Amino acid sequence: MFAIRTAARTLTAAALGLAAFTQSSLAQSYPSQNVTMIVAFPAGGLADIIGRLVSAKLGDRMKSSFVVENRGGAGGNIAAKAVAGAAPDGHTLLVTTSGLAANLTASTNRGFEQGDLRPVAFVAYSPDVVAVKADNPAKDLKEFLASAKSKSFTYASAGPGTGPQIGAEYFFKDVAKVQYVHVPFQGGAPAITALLGGHVDSLVLTLPPVTPQINQGKLRGLGVASAARNKAIPDVPTYGEMGYPNIEIGSWVAVFAPAKTPDAVVARLNAEIVAGMKDADALERLAKAGFDPVAKSVAESNDYFKSEVARWATMVKSAGVSN
């Protein structure tokens, strides 16, 4: 009996050792071909800015080709569905925003479920901002919303189901209680173009795509949904300063992979992304655009994503958003 138990333990140890060796070999041999990073929104938007920075860092660090492919539409669901159904080998990745967490409640026809994707790394976070064209008479959020008590205004977003759109619906409907009309676009860049062209009254986007236009004086930031003013646009007051305390709404950008992607591949990608985003040039680019860096392990990323799905579900249900 003792001999049998000893043999069984030896076989178990050998199997575990082989599994560990296989995982290690897999991580070292990855990637074996070009990696496609599908960005869930058009060029120039929040996810695109981070996606291109991450792809460049991964390419340099892993000596391989990480190719960005923009596939916008349906609030990020089109890209998410494509990656969820891709081969789980680490060669197809998703770059998306908080809209993914929101859509798991708001969208009934996604074509994928939460368990079809796994977080690889959370990269950056930035607050949402309300902006208008520079010639708008409103000087801040308080003035702008005061006029909306008697007449409605239009606001542009990067699309239905995106984080800023969900946050805007919650804020305008449940908190500010004003009249408005949502005008969705397929990404932040088209929304900005529409506002600059005078086709909408305002926009609500996560800060980075709007930062250059605000700093160049083409758009006026009315309020930023964060606890403190953002260093990229220090003259723009917070929602709290405008009489709406405790409103913190923003978007993260993260990298996801198909659910069954091997642990070793995900762990290596996470380590390389976290290390690359700590480079001085990456940190400078993030700060200038209005991002805060986020560095989480694989386990922390999993826990954070679960908590974000729950948090956004509360806002989605409160605002009555569906798409």
C-alpha positions in Angstrom: 0.0 0.0 0.0 2.8 2.4 0.9 4.5 1.7 -2.4 1.3 2.4 -4.3 0.8 5.7 -2.5 4.4 6.7 -3.1 4.1 5.9 -6.8 0.9 7.9 -7.1 2.5 10.9 -5.4 5.5 10.6 -7.7 3.2 10.5 -10.8 1.2 13.5 -9.5 4.3 15.5 -8.9 5.6 14.5 -12.4 2.3 15.6 -14.0 2.4 18.9 -12.1 6.0 19.4 -13.1 5.2 18.7 -16.8 2.2 21.1 -16.7 4.4 23.8 -15.2 7.1 23.2 -17.8 4.5 23.2 -20.6 3.0 26.5 -19.4 6.5 28.0 -19.1 7.5 26.9 -22.6 4.2 28.2 -24.0 4.8 31.6 -22.5 8.4 31.8 -23.8 7.4 30.7 -27.3 4.5 33.3 -27.5 3.9 35.0 -29.8 4.5 32.7 -32.7 2.9 35.0 -35.3 1.6 38.5 -35.6 -0.8 39.6 -32.8 -4.0 41.5 -33.9 -5.2 44.0 -31.3 -8.8 44.8 -32.1 -9.7 48.2 -30.8 -13.4 48.5 -30.1 -13.7 52.1 -31.4 -12.5 54.2 -34.3 -9.1 55.9 -34.6 -8.5 58.9 -32.4 -10.7 57.8 -29.6 -9.9 56.7 -26.0 -9.3 53.0 -26.7 -7.4 53.8 -29.9 -4.9 56.1 -28.1 -4.1 53.5 -25.5 -4.2 50.6 -27.9 -1.6 52.1 -30.1 0.6 52.9 -27.2 0.3 49.4 -25.7 0.9 47.7 -29.1 4.1 49.8 -29.6 5.4 48.8 -26.2 4.5 45.2 -26.6 6.2 45.1 -30.0 9.4 46.6 -28.6 9.5 44.4 -25.6 8.5 41.1 -27.2 10.3 41.6 -30.5 7.1 40.8 -32.5 4.5 42.6 -34.5 1.3 43.8 -32.7 -1.1 45.2 -35.3 -3.9 47.5 -34.3 -7.2 47.0 -36.1 -10.0 49.5 -35.4 -13.4 47.8 -35.4 -16.0 50.2 -34.0 -19.7 50.0 -33.7 -22.5 48.9 -31.3 -20.8 50.6 -28.4 -17.8 48.2 -28.6 -19.9 45.1 -28.9 -18.8 44.3 -32.5 -15.1 44.1 -31.5 -15.8 42.2 -28.2 -17.9 39.6 -30.1 -15.1 39.1 -32.6 -12.5 38.5 -29.9 -14.7 36.4 -27.8 -15.1 34.0 -30.8 -11.4 34.1 -31.8 -8.9 31.3 -31.3 -7.8 31.4 -27.6 -4.1 31.5 -28.3 -3.2 35.1 -27.5 -2.9 36.2 -31.1 -6.2 38.1 -31.1 -6.7 40.6 -28.3 -9.4 43.2 -27.5 -8.7 46.8 -26.5 -11.8 48.3 -25.0 -13.3 50.6 -22.3 -15.7 50.6 -19.4 -18.4 50.3 -22.0 -17.8 46.6 -22.0 -18.8 46.4 -18.3 -21.8 48.6 -18.9 -23.0 46.6 -22.0 -23.2 43.4 -20.0 -26.3 44.9 -18.4 -27.4 47.5 -21.0 -27.1 45.4 -24.2 -29.5 42.5 -24.7 -28.1 41.4 -28.1 -24.4 41.4 -27.6 -23.5 38.1 -29.1 -21.1 37.3 -26.2 -21.2 36.8 -22.4 -19.0 38.0 -19.6 -17.4 34.5 -19.4 -16.4 34.6 -23.0 -13.6 37.1 -22.3 -10.9 37.3 -19.7 -9.0 40.5 -18.6 -5.4 40.6 -19.5 -4.4 44.0 -18.1 -6.1 47.3 -17.1 -3.9 50.1 -18.5 -5.3 53.5 -17.9 -8.2 55.5 -16.4 -9.6 59.0 -17.2 -12.7 60.9 -16.1 -15.5 62.0 -18.3 -15.9 65.7 -19.4 -18.8 67.8 -20.7 -17.7 70.2 -23.4 -19.3 72.7 -25.7 -18.1 74.8 -28.7 -16.0 77.7 -27.7 -18.6 80.3 -28.8 -21.3 78.7 -26.5 -22.5 81.4 -24.0 -22.3 79.0 -21.1 -19.1 79.4 -19.1 -19.4 76.3 -16.9 -21.6 73.3 -16.3 -23.9 75.1 -13.8 -24.8 77.8 -16.4 -25.2 75.2 -19.2 -27.6 73.0 -17.2 -29.6 76.0 -15.8 -30.9 76.7 -19.3 -31.7 73.0 -19.8 -34.4 73.2 -17.1 -36.7 74.9 -19.6 -35.5 73.6 -23.0 -33.6 70.5 -24.1 -30.1 70.3 -25.5 -28.3 67.7 -27.6 -25.2 65.9 -26.5 -23.0 63.7 -28.7 -21.3 60.5 -27.5 -19.0 57.9 -28.8 -22.0 55.5 -29.2 -24.8 53.9 -27.3 -23.6 51.6 -24.5 -20.2 53.4 -24.2 -19.2 54.3 -20.6 -19.5 58.1 -21.1 -23.0 57.7 -22.6 -24.2 55.5 -19.7 -22.7 58.0 -17.3 -24.2 60.9 -19.1 -27.7 59.4 -19.0 -27.4 58.7 -15.3 -26.1 62.2 -14.6 -28.5 64.2 -16.8 -31.6 62.1 -16.0 -31.2 61.1 -12.3 -28.9 63.7 -10.9 -29.3 67.0 -12.8 -32.8 66.2 -13.9 -32.6 68.2 -17.2 -34.0 67.9 -20.7 -31.7 66.5 -23.3 -31.5 64.5 -26.5 -28.7 61.9 -27.1 -27.0 61.9 -30.5 -24.7 58.8 -30.8 -21.7 58.5 -33.1 -19.3 55.6 -33.8 -16.4 56.9 -31.7 -15.1 60.0 -30.0 -13.5 61.6 -33.0 -16.8 61.8 -35.0 -18.6 63.2 -32.0 -15.9 65.9 -31.6 -16.2 66.7 -35.4 -20.0 67.1 -35.0 -19.6 69.5 -32.1 -17.0 71.6 -33.9 -19.3 71.8 -36.9 -22.2 73.0 -34.7 -24.4 69.9 -35.4 -24.9 69.2 -31.6 -24.9 71.5 -28.6 -22.4 69.5 -26.4 -20.6 66.2 -26.0 -19.8 63.9 -23.2 -16.6 61.9 -23.6 -13.8 60.6 -21.6 -11.2 63.3 -21.4 -8.2 62.3 -23.7 -9.8 62.7 -27.2 -11.1 66.1 -26.1 -8.0 67.4 -24.3 -6.3 68.9 -27.4 -9.5 70.7 -28.5 -10.0 72.2 -25.1 -6.4 73.3 -24.7 -6.4 74.9 -28.2 -9.5 76.9 -27.3 -11.7 75.2 -29.9 -13.9 73.6 -27.3 -14.8 74.7 -23.7 -14.7 72.1 -21.0 -17.7 72.8 -18.7 -17.1 70.1 -16.0 -15.0 67.0 -15.3 -16.5 64.1 -13.5 -13.7 63.5 -11.0 -12.9 64.2 -7.3 -10.2 66.7 -8.3 -9.3 68.8 -11.3 -7.4 67.0 -14.0 -3.8 68.2 -14.6 -4.3 68.0 -18.4 -7.1 70.6 -18.2 -6.6 72.4 -14.9 -9.0 75.3 -15.7 -12.0 73.0 -16.0 -13.9 72.6 -12.7 -15.2 69.4 -11.3 -18.8 68.4 -11.1 -18.5 68.9 -7.4 -17.4 72.5 -7.8 -20.5 73.0 -10.0 -22.9 71.8 -7.3 -23.0 68.1 -8.0 -20.8 66.4 -5.3 -19.7 62.8 -5.2 -20.1 62.3 -9.0 -17.1 60.4 -10.3 -17.6 58.9 -13.7 -14.9 57.9 -16.1 -13.5 55.1 -18.3 -10.7 52.7 -18.1 -9.0 51.1 -21.0 -8.1 47.5 -20.8 -6.9 44.5 -22.8 -8.9 41.3 -22.9 -8.4 37.9 -24.5 -10.7 35.0 -25.4 -11.7 33.2 -22.2 -9.7 30.0 -22.8 -6.4 31.8 -23.5 -3.7 29.9 -21.6 -2.8 31.3 -18.2 0.9 31.5 -19.1 0.2 33.7 -22.1 -2.1 36.0 -20.2 0.5 36.3 -17.4 3.2 37.2 -19.8 1.1 39.7 -21.6 0.1 41.3 -18.3 3.7 41.5 -17.1 4.9 43.1 -20.4 2.1 45.6 -20.5 2.6 46.7 -16.9 6.3 47.0 -17.4 6.0 48.9 -20.7 3.5 51.4 -19.4 6.0 52.3 -16.5 8.4 53.7 -19.1 8.9 57.5 -18.7 7.7 58.3 -22.2 4.5 56.3 -21.7 3.8 58.0 -18.4 4.4 61.4 -19.9 2.0 60.6 -22.8 -0.7 59.4 -20.5 -0.5 62.5 -18.2 -0.5 64.9 -21.1 -3.7 63.3 -22.5 -5.5 63.2 -19.2 -5.0 59.5 -18.2 -3.9 58.0 -14.9 -1.9 54.8 -15.3 -3.3 51.6 -13.9 -1.2 48.6 -13.0 -3.0 45.5 -11.9 -1.9 41.9 -11.8 -4.0 39.2 -13.6 -5.8 38.3 -10.3 -6.4 42.0 -9.5 -7.7 42.6 -13.0 -10.2 39.7 -12.7 -11.5 41.0 -9.4 -11.7 44.6 -10.6 -13.6 43.7 -13.7 -16.2 41.8 -11.7 -16.7 44.8 -9.4 -16.9 47.1 -12.4 -19.6 45.0 -14.0 -21.6 45.3 -10.8 -21.0 49.1 -10.5 -22.0 49.8 -14.0 -25.1 47.6 -13.7 -26.3 49.9 -10.9 -25.9 53.0 -13.1 -27.5 51.3 -16.2 -30.5 50.2 -14.2 -30.9 53.6 -12.5 -30.8 55.5 -15.8 -33.0 53.0 -17.6 -30.4 52.6 -20.4 -30.7 49.8 -22.9 -29.4 49.2 -26.4 
